[in-house]
Amino acid sequence: MYNRATVQEFAANPALVGKFLPQVPENRGSIHVAYTNPKIASLSGSVLIFGRQYNEDTNTGTVPGESEAGLPAYATVEFSASRVITKNFDVFFGVQNLFDEEYFVGLAPTTIGTPRLINGGVRVRFAGK
């Protein structure tokens, strides 16, 4: 997705006209692939891609060690699997940020995004007939 979200007019501070909105990357995209076979499992994987974005309305903040303003572009990978064991019982497993990519989400203070996150569990459905 190409998203040129910029300030078009702002009488209170004309210096912001033409600046990118905070936390809105100009480019972003995703790819999602899924496989489902009730006899085996349901598997899915995603790649999430985010272009450079700015943390504040002036578009001037930089990440320490970077010369270009803004939060650098990044990509993360996610994976999930689930399996129906019985009619009312499933197991599931998932990983977000599979490769433990370090990415920045804020500048004041400098903040990195969620590291690898692993989850899993069981689902139990209680139903009538």
C-alpha positions as CSV (number, residue, x, y, z in Angstrom):
1,M,0.0,0.0,0.0
2,Y,1.3,3.4,-0.9
3,N,0.0,6.0,1.6
4,R,1.2,9.6,1.2
5,A,-0.5,10.8,4.4
6,T,0.7,14.4,4.7
7,V,-0.6,17.6,6.3
8,Q,-2.5,19.5,3.6
9,E,-3.3,22.6,5.6
10,F,-2.9,23.8,9.2
11,A,-3.4,27.5,9.9
12,A,-2.1,27.2,13.5
13,N,1.3,25.9,12.3
14,P,1.9,26.3,8.5
15,A,5.4,24.8,8.9
16,L,3.7,21.4,9.2
17,V,2.1,21.5,5.7
18,G,3.7,18.8,3.6
19,K,5.0,16.9,6.5
20,F,4.1,13.2,7.0
21,L,1.6,12.3,9.7
22,P,3.3,10.6,12.7
23,Q,3.3,6.8,12.8
24,V,2.0,6.4,9.2
25,P,4.5,4.8,6.9
26,E,4.5,5.9,3.3
27,N,4.7,2.3,2.2
28,R,3.5,-0.9,3.9
29,G,2.5,-4.3,2.8
30,S,1.9,-7.8,3.8
31,I,1.9,-11.3,2.4
32,H,-0.1,-14.1,4.0
33,V,-0.1,-17.8,3.1
34,A,-2.3,-20.4,4.7
35,Y,-2.8,-24.1,4.5
36,T,-5.7,-26.0,6.1
37,N,-6.2,-29.8,6.2
38,P,-8.5,-30.9,9.1
39,K,-6.7,-34.3,9.2
40,I,-3.3,-32.6,9.6
41,A,-3.3,-29.0,10.8
42,S,-4.0,-25.4,9.9
43,L,-0.8,-23.5,9.2
44,S,-0.3,-19.9,8.2
45,G,2.6,-17.5,7.7
46,S,2.8,-13.8,7.1
47,V,5.4,-11.2,6.2
48,L,4.6,-7.6,7.4
49,I,6.6,-4.8,5.8
50,F,6.7,-1.2,7.0
51,G,8.4,1.7,5.3
52,R,10.1,4.6,6.9
53,Q,7.8,6.6,9.2
54,Y,8.1,9.5,11.5
55,N,7.5,9.7,15.2
56,E,6.6,13.3,15.5
57,D,4.8,16.0,13.5
58,T,8.0,17.9,12.5
59,N,9.5,14.8,10.8
60,T,13.0,15.6,12.2
61,G,13.7,13.0,14.9
62,T,16.3,10.4,14.2
63,V,17.2,7.0,15.7
64,P,20.6,7.1,17.4
65,G,23.3,6.1,14.9
66,E,21.1,7.0,11.9
67,S,21.6,10.1,9.7
68,E,18.2,10.0,8.0
69,A,15.2,11.4,10.0
70,G,12.4,9.0,11.0
71,L,12.0,5.4,12.1
72,P,13.8,3.0,9.7
73,A,11.8,0.6,7.6
74,Y,11.5,-3.0,8.8
75,A,9.8,-6.3,8.2
76,T,8.6,-9.1,10.5
77,V,7.5,-12.7,10.0
78,E,4.7,-14.4,11.8
79,F,3.7,-18.1,11.9
80,S,0.8,-20.0,13.5
81,A,-0.4,-23.5,13.6
82,S,-3.5,-25.2,15.1
83,R,-4.9,-28.7,15.2
84,V,-8.3,-30.0,16.0
85,I,-7.9,-32.9,18.4
86,T,-11.6,-33.5,19.0
87,K,-14.9,-31.8,18.2
88,N,-14.5,-29.5,21.2
89,F,-10.7,-29.4,21.7
90,D,-8.0,-27.7,19.7
91,V,-4.3,-27.0,20.3
92,F,-2.5,-23.9,18.8
93,F,0.9,-22.4,18.6
94,G,2.1,-19.1,17.2
95,V,5.2,-17.0,16.8
96,Q,5.3,-13.2,16.1
97,N,8.5,-11.6,14.9
98,L,9.9,-15.1,14.2
99,F,13.4,-13.9,13.4
100,D,13.5,-11.5,16.5
101,E,14.0,-8.4,14.2
102,E,14.8,-5.3,16.2
103,Y,12.8,-2.4,14.9
104,F,12.1,1.1,16.3
105,V,8.6,2.3,17.2
106,G,9.4,5.5,19.1
107,L,12.0,8.2,19.7
108,A,11.2,9.9,22.9
109,P,12.4,7.8,24.5
110,T,14.0,5.6,21.8
111,T,11.8,2.5,21.9
112,I,12.0,-0.8,20.1
113,G,9.1,-3.0,19.0
114,T,8.1,-6.3,20.4
115,P,10.8,-9.0,20.3
116,R,10.0,-12.6,19.3
117,L,6.7,-13.5,21.0
118,I,5.8,-17.2,21.3
119,N,2.3,-18.3,22.4
120,G,0.4,-21.6,22.5
121,G,-2.4,-23.2,24.2
122,V,-5.6,-25.2,24.0
123,R,-9.1,-24.2,23.1
124,V,-12.0,-25.9,24.7
125,R,-15.5,-25.4,23.4
126,F,-18.5,-26.0,25.7
127,A,-21.6,-26.4,23.7
128,G,-25.0,-28.0,24.0
129,K,-26.0,-30.8,21.7
